[in-house]
Amino acid sequence: MDHCHLFVLCAIIALTQAGEPRKQETECPKGWTQLDMYCYVFQHDARSFSDAESVCNVLGGNLVSINSAKENALVVELIREAAGSVVDTWIGLHDAIEENDFVWTDGETVNFKSFGVGQPDNNSDNENCVEIAADANELWNDDTCTEANPFVCIKAAEKTDCH
């Protein structure tokens, strides 16, 4: 379909829906998984926490912030599907600024946590970054930020032009 026909089709759809409340349509880039208004992708390439955040920034997002049990389950499933099993994987939570004051790299409010028993423990006063841990029943663990782990990125879903 050429651009002119596509424009006309969009215009017709817009006119037929003029009196209806518009439902916002969103989509994610190829290879990303959508949940509600966000897109998620697992990155196999193991990196330190700060390098992983930088890669997510380049992709237009951040290390994943997790705000519900539903979102946590999606992230765990993404890891399992991509890696074949749950492996230690960075998420965007850290307390590198002030011990036990956890913040998300994207600035989201911390209103959900899923730490394992006895975690976070800041082992050797050197664990400030959070991972979903393979050996902790897929619960969260604080770890050394220089550890190389795969990671999950999140970004806002893109609004589509016309639907």
PyMOL commands that set and color helices and strands:
alter all, ss='L'
color gray80, all
select helices_A, chain A and resi 3-16+49-58+69-83+123-125
alter helices_A, ss='H'
color red, helices_A
select strands_A, chain A and resi 26-27+33-35+38-47+62-63+89-94+103-104+129-132+140-143+149-156+158-159
alter strands_A, ss='S'
color yellow, strands_A
deselect
rebuild
show_as cartoon
